[in-house]
Amino acid sequence: MQAYRLLLLSGLHQLRKFTVDDHLVSIENLCFDYGGKPVLRGIDMHIPKGRVVAIMGGSGCGKTTLLRLIGGQLRPTSGQVKVAGEEVSALGLAELYALRRRMGMLFQFGALFTDLSVFDNVAFPLREHTDLPESMIRDLVLMKLQAVGLRGARDLMPSALSGGMARRVALARAVALDPALILYDEPFTGLDPISLGVIGHLIRRLNDALGATSIMVTHDVHESMQMVDYIYFISAGTIVAEGTPDEIRASRDPFVDQFVQAKADGPVPYHFPAPNIAADFGLTMDTGALA
């Protein structure tokens, strides 16, 4: 336990160095193109340390691309992405890997290693990025699994887990190194209501316990409203609305209203642009009922 206390003190020291700025993540005038096609246009975000922030928007609007830019998997076409004052796209390979070691990532559907046990999945980042003895790794892994309620599942293989259990194991792995920044890509996808509530509770609780900052891409409006501090809405590659959950609930913005209320039609149209239906079917009669 003395060795673990020293590890915690070391981690807190690194965390203080990592969060010297009030805004852990700063994104300014960010633009990104895929093959000349604009995906993100003029994105500005400033995410303070210690917060849980949700990024919402329709499928294909650029949410996951934004996470990849923060993690350095992609480089901006223009603009800046800074994490703890460091411009991510300007970092060399060694510096980028060092930055990533201070980040955690929960992938959509968990992305567990199928040939490793629950224990070994959570131990993987500790073995990969530290020189800790196996005895300490064992204690740390069991502590993380205890935090997500799955210490008793340590010897199971991923194929023996339910979807909610697999997501919790992936969450334990994401926080194994006590990261200062945790990224979540659709953490609630495919979960039943109980598992969804459990994951939402764990994201909030672990973020606060670690003193971390969390950025969560999600479509789940109801669950997110209960546990995040701030929300950004993206549409057509731009931020169209932002605010606290209370401000979002009170918003009269047409896009926000359509998204939060799950309305079929609005600023995001139900119909994909198409020729006049009468012309397609060779009709001359009134086609209002077909629209």
C-alpha positions as CSV (number, residue, x, y, z in Angstrom):
1,M,0.0,0.0,0.0
2,Q,2.9,2.4,0.7
3,A,4.0,1.9,-2.9
4,Y,0.5,2.6,-4.2
5,R,0.4,5.8,-2.1
6,L,3.6,6.9,-3.8
7,L,2.1,6.1,-7.2
8,L,-0.9,8.2,-6.3
9,L,1.2,11.1,-5.2
10,S,3.2,10.9,-8.4
11,G,0.0,10.8,-10.4
12,L,-1.4,13.8,-8.7
13,H,1.8,15.7,-9.4
14,Q,1.5,14.8,-13.1
15,L,-2.1,15.9,-13.0
16,R,-1.2,19.3,-11.6
17,K,1.3,19.8,-14.4
18,F,-1.3,18.6,-16.9
19,T,-3.9,21.0,-15.8
20,V,-2.0,24.3,-15.3
21,D,-4.6,26.1,-17.5
22,D,-8.2,26.7,-16.6
23,H,-9.2,25.2,-19.9
24,L,-7.8,21.7,-20.3
25,V,-8.9,21.5,-23.9
26,S,-9.1,24.6,-26.2
27,I,-10.2,24.4,-29.8
28,E,-10.1,27.5,-31.9
29,N,-11.4,28.1,-35.4
30,L,-11.0,24.4,-36.2
31,C,-11.6,23.2,-39.7
32,F,-11.2,19.7,-41.1
33,D,-11.8,18.3,-44.6
34,Y,-12.0,14.7,-45.8
35,G,-10.7,14.7,-49.4
36,G,-11.7,18.3,-49.9
37,K,-15.1,17.8,-48.4
38,P,-15.7,20.0,-45.3
39,V,-16.5,18.1,-42.2
40,L,-15.8,20.6,-39.4
41,R,-16.0,24.4,-40.0
42,G,-14.8,27.0,-37.5
43,I,-15.3,25.0,-34.3
44,D,-14.6,26.8,-31.1
45,M,-14.7,24.9,-27.7
46,H,-13.1,25.7,-24.4
47,I,-13.5,22.8,-21.9
48,P,-12.5,23.5,-18.3
49,K,-10.7,20.9,-16.1
50,G,-13.0,18.8,-13.9
51,R,-16.0,19.0,-16.2
52,V,-18.0,16.4,-18.1
53,V,-18.9,17.8,-21.5
54,A,-21.2,16.2,-24.1
55,I,-21.0,16.7,-27.8
56,M,-24.2,16.0,-29.6
57,G,-25.5,16.1,-33.1
58,G,-26.9,13.9,-35.9
59,S,-24.9,11.0,-37.4
60,G,-22.1,12.1,-39.7
61,C,-21.9,15.7,-38.3
62,G,-18.3,15.3,-37.3
63,K,-18.5,14.4,-33.6
64,T,-16.2,11.4,-33.6
65,T,-13.8,13.2,-36.0
66,L,-13.5,15.9,-33.3
67,L,-12.4,13.2,-30.8
68,R,-9.8,12.0,-33.2
69,L,-8.5,15.5,-33.7
70,I,-8.2,15.9,-29.9
71,G,-6.4,12.6,-29.6
72,G,-4.0,13.4,-32.5
73,Q,-5.2,10.6,-34.8
74,L,-6.1,13.3,-37.3
75,R,-4.6,16.7,-38.0
76,P,-6.7,19.9,-38.6
77,T,-6.9,21.4,-42.1
78,S,-6.7,24.7,-40.2
79,G,-7.2,26.0,-36.7
80,Q,-5.8,24.7,-33.4
81,V,-6.5,21.9,-30.9
82,K,-4.7,22.4,-27.6
83,V,-4.6,20.0,-24.7
84,A,-3.1,21.5,-21.5
85,G,-1.6,24.3,-23.6
86,E,0.1,21.9,-26.0
87,E,-1.0,22.1,-29.7
88,V,-1.7,18.5,-30.5
89,S,-0.9,18.7,-34.3
90,A,2.5,20.3,-33.6
91,L,3.7,17.4,-31.4
92,G,6.3,14.9,-32.6
93,L,5.5,11.2,-32.3
94,A,7.2,10.7,-29.0
95,E,5.5,13.8,-27.5
96,L,2.1,12.7,-28.9
97,Y,2.4,9.3,-27.3
98,A,3.4,10.9,-24.0
99,L,0.3,13.0,-24.2
100,R,-1.9,10.1,-25.0
101,R,-0.7,8.2,-21.9
102,R,-2.4,10.9,-19.9
103,M,-5.7,10.3,-21.8
104,G,-8.2,7.5,-21.5
105,M,-10.5,6.4,-24.3
106,L,-13.7,4.4,-24.1
107,F,-14.5,3.2,-27.6
108,Q,-18.0,2.6,-29.0
109,F,-19.0,-1.0,-28.0
110,G,-15.9,-1.2,-25.7
111,A,-13.4,-2.7,-28.1
112,L,-12.1,-5.2,-25.6
113,F,-9.3,-7.6,-26.6
114,T,-11.3,-10.8,-27.3
115,D,-8.5,-13.2,-26.5
116,L,-7.6,-11.6,-23.1
117,S,-9.5,-12.0,-19.9
118,V,-11.2,-9.2,-18.1
119,F,-8.2,-8.9,-15.7
120,D,-5.7,-8.8,-18.6
121,N,-7.8,-6.2,-20.6
122,V,-7.6,-3.8,-17.7
123,A,-4.0,-4.6,-16.9
124,F,-3.0,-4.0,-20.5
125,P,-2.3,-0.2,-20.3
126,L,-0.5,-0.6,-17.0
127,R,1.8,-3.3,-18.4
128,E,2.3,-1.3,-21.6
129,H,3.0,2.1,-20.2
130,T,4.5,1.5,-16.7
131,D,7.2,-0.5,-15.1
132,L,5.1,-1.5,-12.1
133,P,5.6,-4.9,-10.5
134,E,2.9,-7.5,-11.2
135,S,1.8,-7.4,-7.5
136,M,1.0,-3.7,-7.8
137,I,-0.7,-4.1,-11.2
138,R,-2.9,-6.8,-9.7
139,D,-4.0,-4.5,-6.8
140,L,-4.6,-1.6,-9.2
141,V,-6.6,-3.8,-11.6
142,L,-8.8,-5.2,-8.8
143,M,-9.4,-1.7,-7.5
144,K,-10.6,-0.5,-11.0
145,L,-12.8,-3.5,-11.4
146,Q,-14.2,-3.0,-7.9
147,A,-15.0,0.6,-8.9
148,V,-17.2,-0.6,-11.8
149,G,-18.7,-3.5,-9.8
150,L,-16.9,-6.3,-11.7
151,R,-14.1,-7.5,-9.4
152,G,-15.8,-10.9,-9.4
153,A,-15.6,-11.1,-13.2
154,R,-11.9,-10.8,-13.4
155,D,-11.3,-14.3,-14.8
156,L,-14.1,-14.2,-17.4
157,M,-13.4,-13.7,-21.1
158,P,-15.2,-10.9,-23.1
159,S,-17.4,-13.5,-24.9
160,A,-19.0,-14.3,-21.5
161,L,-19.9,-10.7,-20.7
162,S,-23.2,-8.9,-21.4
163,G,-23.0,-5.7,-23.4
164,G,-23.3,-3.6,-20.2
165,M,-20.6,-5.6,-18.4
166,A,-18.3,-5.3,-21.4
167,R,-18.7,-1.5,-21.4
168,R,-17.9,-1.4,-17.7
169,V,-14.7,-3.4,-18.2
170,A,-13.8,-1.0,-21.0
171,L,-14.4,1.9,-18.7
172,A,-12.1,0.3,-16.0
173,R,-9.4,-0.1,-18.7
174,A,-9.9,3.5,-19.8
175,V,-9.2,4.8,-16.3
176,A,-6.5,2.3,-15.4
177,L,-3.8,5.0,-15.6
178,D,-5.8,7.6,-13.8
179,P,-5.9,9.9,-16.8
180,A,-6.6,13.6,-16.6
181,L,-8.6,13.6,-19.9
182,I,-11.1,10.8,-20.8
183,L,-12.8,10.6,-24.2
184,Y,-16.0,8.7,-24.7
185,D,-17.3,7.7,-28.1
186,E,-21.0,6.8,-27.9
187,P,-20.7,5.1,-24.4
188,F,-24.5,4.4,-24.2
189,T,-25.0,2.7,-27.6
190,G,-26.8,-0.7,-27.5
191,L,-27.3,-0.7,-23.7
192,D,-30.5,-1.6,-21.9
193,P,-31.9,1.1,-19.6
194,I,-30.3,-0.4,-16.4
195,S,-26.9,-0.7,-18.0
196,L,-27.2,2.7,-19.5
197,G,-28.0,4.3,-16.1
198,V,-25.1,2.4,-14.6
199,I,-22.6,3.6,-17.2
200,G,-23.8,7.2,-16.9
201,H,-23.4,7.1,-13.1
202,L,-19.9,5.6,-13.4
203,I,-18.8,8.2,-15.9
204,R,-19.8,11.0,-13.6
205,R,-18.5,9.3,-10.4
206,L,-15.1,8.3,-11.8
207,N,-14.6,11.7,-13.4
208,D,-15.1,13.4,-10.1
209,A,-13.1,10.9,-8.1
210,L,-10.1,11.2,-10.4
211,G,-10.4,15.0,-10.8
212,A,-10.4,14.3,-14.5
213,T,-12.1,16.0,-17.5
214,S,-14.4,14.0,-19.7
215,I,-15.6,14.7,-23.3
216,M,-18.4,12.5,-24.4
217,V,-19.9,12.1,-27.9
218,T,-23.4,10.8,-27.5
219,H,-26.9,10.7,-28.9
220,D,-28.6,9.9,-25.6
221,V,-30.2,13.2,-24.6
222,H,-32.1,12.1,-21.5
223,E,-29.1,10.3,-19.8
224,S,-26.6,13.1,-20.7
225,M,-28.8,15.9,-19.4
226,Q,-28.7,14.2,-15.9
227,M,-24.9,13.9,-15.6
228,V,-23.0,16.4,-17.8
229,D,-22.0,20.0,-17.0
230,Y,-22.1,21.4,-20.5
231,I,-23.4,20.5,-24.0
232,Y,-22.3,21.4,-27.5
233,F,-24.6,20.7,-30.5
234,I,-23.0,20.2,-33.9
235,S,-24.8,20.4,-37.2
236,A,-23.3,20.5,-40.7
237,G,-19.9,20.8,-39.2
238,T,-20.5,23.9,-37.0
239,I,-21.6,24.5,-33.4
240,V,-25.3,25.6,-33.6
241,A,-26.0,25.7,-29.9
242,E,-24.3,25.2,-26.5
243,G,-25.1,25.6,-22.9
244,T,-25.7,23.9,-19.5
245,P,-28.4,21.2,-19.4
246,D,-30.9,23.7,-17.9
247,E,-30.1,26.2,-20.7
248,I,-30.5,23.5,-23.3
249,R,-33.9,22.4,-21.8
250,A,-35.1,26.0,-22.0
251,S,-33.7,26.7,-25.5
252,R,-36.1,27.7,-28.2
253,D,-33.5,27.1,-30.9
254,P,-35.2,25.0,-33.7
255,F,-32.4,22.6,-34.1
256,V,-32.0,22.0,-30.3
257,D,-35.8,21.6,-30.0
258,Q,-35.9,19.0,-32.8
259,F,-33.0,17.0,-31.4
260,V,-34.0,17.1,-27.8
261,Q,-37.7,16.3,-28.6
262,A,-36.7,13.7,-31.3
263,K,-39.0,15.4,-33.9
264,A,-38.9,13.8,-37.3
265,D,-38.9,17.1,-39.2
266,G,-37.4,20.5,-38.6
267,P,-34.0,22.1,-39.5
268,V,-32.8,18.5,-40.1
269,P,-35.3,17.6,-42.8
270,Y,-37.1,14.3,-43.0
271,H,-36.9,14.1,-46.8
272,F,-33.5,13.9,-48.6
273,P,-33.5,16.4,-51.5
274,A,-35.3,14.8,-54.5
275,P,-37.0,15.8,-57.7
276,N,-40.6,16.6,-57.7
277,I,-42.5,13.4,-56.9
278,A,-45.0,14.0,-59.7
279,A,-42.2,14.2,-62.2
280,D,-40.7,10.9,-60.9
281,F,-44.0,9.1,-61.2
282,G,-45.3,10.8,-64.3
283,L,-48.3,12.2,-62.4
284,T,-50.2,15.4,-63.1
285,M,-52.7,15.1,-60.3
286,D,-52.5,16.7,-56.9
287,T,-49.8,14.8,-55.0
288,G,-50.0,16.5,-51.7
289,A,-51.0,13.3,-50.0
290,L,-47.8,11.7,-51.2
291,A,-45.5,14.3,-49.9
